[in-house]
Amino acid sequence: MKSKKGFTLVELLAVIAILAILVIIALPNILNLYRNARKNVFVEEAQNVLRTAQQQYLQDSLTSTTSNPCYSNTVSGKTALDLDAKSTLKYAVQFAVDGTVDAIHVSDSNYSIKLTTGSIKIEDLKSDGIAETLEAVSATACPTKSDGD
């Protein structure tokens, strides 16, 4: 009598087909989890930029009489914030005379947030239309004053 060892080709194909179906079903969910996690990380980093800018504004307001201060790492002549060294965010935060946030723009290569309030939420996140350069947005968020102003 012949002893049967291993699996037949049909059994192997059936297992591969079942695994392929499971991957097809699970992959979109896994990709959505990954995208949502990246969005949440970006929003947390943007909130960190805002908090750091507010702290810097409070510190600067004690020692300076500058009206409408702006913090940016993209506009020359503006103060850059002391953020995490591995942060690749580009940002501009403009404060009004009364200390409220006048405009904020935070961007990286994937996402962008542009607001005129001091509250950043996941709903404010934009991932399409980031073709607008951050330098142009920062110039509007942190306008440079001419000598006549």
Buried (B, 14 or more C-beta within 10 A) or exposed (E): EEEEEEEEEEEEEEEEEEEEEEEEEEEEEEEEEEEEEBBEEBBEBBBBBBEBBBEBBEEBEEEEEEEEBBBBBBBEEBBEBEBEEEBEBBBBBBBEEEEEBBBBBBBBEEBBBBBEEBEBEEEBBEEEEBEEEBEEBBBEBBBEEEEEE
